[in-house]
Amino acid sequence: MPQQALRRGTSTSRPSALSRALLVLQTALTLVLLVETGLILRTFSALRHTDPGFDVDHLVAFTLVPEIAGPNAHTGSTLPPGLSQDLLQRVQQLPGVRSASVAGAALMERIGFKTSAALTGQTIVQSAFLNTSLNKVSGKFFETMGMPILNGRAFTDTDANTESPAPAIINEAFALTFFPSQNPIGKTFGNGAPGETAKADNRVVGIVGDSKYRSLREPLLPIFYSPMKLRTYEGTEFLYVRTQGSPETIIAAVRNTLAQLDPRLPFSEIVTMQQQVSESLWQERLLAVLAAVFSAVSILMAATGLYGLLAYDAARRTREFGIRIAVGAQRGSVASLLLQDLLRIVLPGAAAGVLLCLMLSRLVVSTLYSVRPTDPVSFATALLLVTAIAAAASFLPVWRTLRINPAAILRDE
């Protein structure tokens, strides 16, 4: 009788509990990888669209390292007197150059200068240690970089020769930190070591818009700028040139200009600011690629594991399914038996994966930018992908189950 055969058919062997537990774990780990990959990709996207606070288009940076040339035979200096000033003046006269300036520290290279600042007369406390960034720049730096002067003025050619208090231009973050609810123009501040009393070393002459200094990840910190003495400065310098057209077209002319002034001294690095900003994200880019690769491998393994279990289950239960259909069961209800097995793996795995992600949220928060570790978009996308993996893995086993011929099964009986 079909009923007797059905009772015997329901005793077919099933995948072991261990194999199911391993698939639950694999599903959970796959979800974790997908969520973390989503968070990393969204972080990378947020950083790529972060405004650095200056105009990166039509801007190229040249690095000048005096030590490359060696000591000057006549003066003992590493640079001929006035080389930086002469170079800047000649570069500004080149066709296609809109503006040029020199800075003592590069932007977007994960390095820079810091100091401890306080208002005049205040004691620099330990908590204020290295609370401010600084940079030395020449006259047209803010014009060249595309940083807007919000109040006061930019540096003039005579500012570099002004004795204490020296002219200083501060950013908005500096103004909010040290001069809240007041106009900083004309106010003085000093910098030094903790425990010292700040002297009136710097006088604010202008306020510039906030900008990134070391990297796009860096928060908008207090920064002040001092005028650079080009005729006596002998440290590494960074020449920034803003062009009317493509910045690459001016590189050869600037390189030739330096060669005419000092053939011994080449530029150690030349890079457009678009390239510099993009290269500053190399760690995030590498992390995103690695996460995507590991996620792809995990997806493939999860899909293969789920398919293998369902295919094995369907093959072992072919006789049972055929007899169920023969005694009147709908093919859809028979196929749903396989899907129930699938859900017993995917649902616990997904739940465990979500819990793991929440437990790991504190560990990954430092790698994120403008994205919460509980970002709903990343979680929703990961869950949809897990659902798609399960659907893809179940397609062939379910399709084969729907095509079972019950007559052939009964003939075998």
WOVENJO-V604059 format. One record per residue. RES is the residue in three letters. PHI is phi in whole degrees, 0 to 359 (none if undefined). OMEGA is omega as a letter, one per 30 degrees, with the letter a starting at -180 (NA if undefined). Layout:
# WOVENJO-V604059
<<RES;PHI;OMEGA> <RES;PHI;OMEGA>>
This chain:
# WOVENJO-V604059
<<MET;none;l> <PRO;301;a> <GLN;297;l> <GLN;293;l> <ALA;297;l> <LEU;295;l> <ARG;296;l> <ARG;290;a> <GLY;289;a> <THR;285;a> <SER;265;l> <THR;298;a> <SER;292;a> <ARG;239;l> <PRO;304;a> <SER;292;l> <ALA;297;l> <LEU;295;a> <SER;297;l> <ARG;293;l> <ALA;296;l> <LEU;295;l> <LEU;290;l> <VAL;299;l> <LEU;296;l> <GLN;297;l> <THR;297;l> <ALA;297;a> <LEU;294;l> <THR;297;l> <LEU;298;l> <VAL;300;l> <LEU;298;a> <LEU;293;l> <VAL;296;a> <GLU;296;l> <THR;297;l> <GLY;299;l> <LEU;296;a> <ILE;293;l> <LEU;295;l> <ARG;290;l> <THR;297;l> <PHE;299;l> <SER;296;l> <ALA;297;l> <LEU;293;l> <ARG;297;a> <HIS;260;l> <THR;282;l> <ASP;282;a> <PRO;286;a> <GLY;94;l> <PHE;219;a> <ASP;273;a> <VAL;278;a> <ASP;285;l> <HIS;58;a> <LEU;228;a> <VAL;228;a> <ALA;246;l> <PHE;240;l> <THR;260;a> <LEU;243;a> <VAL;249;a> <PRO;301;a> <GLU;298;l> <ILE;298;a> <ALA;282;a> <GLY;83;a> <PRO;290;l> <ASN;283;a> <ALA;295;a> <HIS;267;a> <THR;252;a> <GLY;78;a> <SER;277;l> <THR;279;l> <LEU;226;l> <PRO;298;a> <PRO;303;l> <GLY;77;a> <LEU;299;a> <SER;298;a> <GLN;291;l> <ASP;296;l> <LEU;297;a> <LEU;296;a> <GLN;296;a> <ARG;289;l> <VAL;296;a> <GLN;296;a> <GLN;268;a> <LEU;291;l> <PRO;299;l> <GLY;90;l> <VAL;264;l> <ARG;273;a> <SER;197;l> <ALA;213;a> <SER;203;l> <VAL;239;l> <ALA;230;l> <GLY;276;l> <ALA;226;a> <ALA;278;l> <LEU;261;l> <MET;65;l> <GLU;242;l> <ARG;61;l> <ILE;227;l> <GLY;165;a> <PHE;262;l> <LYS;226;l> <THR;209;l> <SER;252;a> <ALA;246;l> <ALA;201;l> <LEU;291;a> <THR;304;l> <GLY;92;l> <GLN;274;l> <THR;277;l> <ILE;284;a> <VAL;278;a> <GLN;297;a> <SER;293;l> <ALA;267;a> <PHE;298;l> <LEU;52;a> <ASN;273;a> <THR;219;l> <SER;265;l> <LEU;213;l> <ASN;206;l> <LYS;259;a> <VAL;222;l> <SER;271;a> <GLY;308;a> <LYS;262;a> <PHE;300;a> <PHE;290;l> <GLU;295;a> <THR;295;a> <MET;280;a> <GLY;76;l> <MET;263;a> <PRO;284;l> <ILE;278;a> <LEU;271;a> <ASN;202;a> <GLY;78;a> <ARG;221;l> <ALA;273;l> <PHE;289;l> <THR;250;a> <ASP;294;a> <THR;271;a> <ASP;297;a> <ALA;294;a> <ASN;262;a> <THR;282;l> <GLU;281;a> <SER;300;f> <PRO;284;a> <ALA;282;l> <PRO;298;l> <ALA;220;l> <ILE;245;a> <ILE;248;l> <ASN;268;a> <GLU;300;a> <ALA;298;l> <PHE;296;a> <ALA;298;a> <LEU;291;a> <THR;283;a> <PHE;257;a> <PHE;229;a> <PRO;294;l> <SER;60;l> <GLN;209;a> <ASN;276;a> <PRO;284;a> <ILE;302;a> <GLY;91;l> <LYS;282;a> <THR;244;l> <PHE;206;l> <GLY;227;l> <ASN;216;a> <GLY;178;a> <ALA;268;l> <PRO;303;a> <GLY;98;l> <GLU;275;l> <THR;268;a> <ALA;292;l> <LYS;264;l> <ALA;280;a> <ASP;279;a> <ASN;227;l> <ARG;240;a> <VAL;288;l> <VAL;245;a> <GLY;196;l> <ILE;237;a> <VAL;247;l> <GLY;297;l> <ASP;294;l> <SER;209;l> <LYS;285;a> <TYR;246;a> <ARG;267;a> <SER;200;l> <LEU;290;l> <ARG;290;a> <GLU;298;l> <PRO;293;a> <LEU;283;a> <LEU;264;l> <PRO;298;l> <ILE;224;l> <PHE;231;a> <TYR;244;l> <SER;244;l> <PRO;288;a> <MET;268;l> <LYS;271;a> <LEU;295;a> <ARG;282;a> <THR;241;a> <TYR;286;a> <GLU;236;l> <GLY;275;l> <THR;298;a> <GLU;238;a> <PHE;233;a> <LEU;267;l> <TYR;252;a> <VAL;233;l> <ARG;258;a> <THR;251;l> <GLN;280;l> <GLY;244;l> <SER;297;a> <PRO;295;a> <GLU;295;a> <THR;289;a> <ILE;263;a> <ILE;300;a> <ALA;299;a> <ALA;294;l> <VAL;292;l> <ARG;297;l> <ASN;294;l> <THR;297;l> <LEU;294;l> <ALA;298;l> <GLN;291;a> <LEU;279;a> <ASP;204;a> <PRO;297;a> <ARG;283;a> <LEU;243;l> <PRO;272;l> <PHE;286;a> <SER;282;l> <GLU;204;l> <ILE;226;a> <VAL;208;l> <THR;286;a> <MET;290;l> <GLN;298;l> <GLN;295;a> <GLN;298;l> <VAL;295;l> <SER;295;a> <GLU;291;l> <SER;292;l> <LEU;260;a> <TRP;297;l> <GLN;294;l> <GLU;295;l> <ARG;295;l> <LEU;296;l> <LEU;297;l> <ALA;294;l> <VAL;295;a> <LEU;297;l> <ALA;297;l> <ALA;295;l> <VAL;295;a> <PHE;297;l> <SER;295;l> <ALA;297;l> <VAL;297;l> <SER;295;l> <ILE;298;a> <LEU;297;a> <MET;294;l> <ALA;295;l> <ALA;297;l> <THR;295;a> <GLY;296;l> <LEU;294;l> <TYR;296;a> <GLY;299;a> <LEU;294;a> <LEU;292;l> <ALA;295;l> <TYR;296;l> <ASP;298;a> <ALA;294;a> <ALA;294;a> <ARG;289;a> <ARG;253;a> <THR;303;a> <ARG;298;l> <GLU;299;a> <PHE;295;a> <GLY;298;a> <ILE;291;l> <ARG;299;l> <ILE;293;a> <ALA;296;a> <VAL;268;l> <GLY;113;l> <ALA;289;l> <GLN;288;a> <ARG;299;l> <GLY;297;l> <SER;291;l> <VAL;291;l> <ALA;296;a> <SER;295;l> <LEU;297;l> <LEU;293;a> <LEU;295;l> <GLN;295;l> <ASP;298;l> <LEU;296;a> <LEU;295;l> <ARG;294;l> <ILE;260;a> <VAL;290;a> <LEU;296;l> <PRO;298;l> <GLY;296;l> <ALA;295;l> <ALA;298;l> <ALA;295;l> <GLY;296;l> <VAL;298;l> <LEU;297;l> <LEU;298;l> <CYS;298;l> <LEU;294;l> <MET;291;a> <LEU;270;a> <SER;301;a> <ARG;290;a> <LEU;281;a> <VAL;259;a> <VAL;299;a> <SER;289;l> <THR;269;a> <LEU;262;l> <TYR;214;l> <SER;60;l> <VAL;223;l> <ARG;278;l> <PRO;295;l> <THR;255;a> <ASP;308;a> <PRO;295;l> <VAL;295;a> <SER;294;l> <PHE;293;a> <ALA;296;l> <THR;296;l> <ALA;297;l> <LEU;295;l> <LEU;296;l> <LEU;293;l> <VAL;297;l> <THR;298;l> <ALA;295;l> <ILE;298;a> <ALA;297;l> <ALA;296;l> <ALA;294;a> <ALA;292;a> <SER;270;a> <PHE;300;a> <LEU;295;l> <PRO;302;l> <VAL;293;a> <TRP;299;l> <ARG;293;l> <THR;295;l> <LEU;292;a> <ARG;261;l> <ILE;297;l> <ASN;262;a> <PRO;295;l> <ALA;297;a> <ALA;294;l> <ILE;295;a> <LEU;292;l> <ARG;299;l> <ASP;297;l> <GLU;292;NA>>
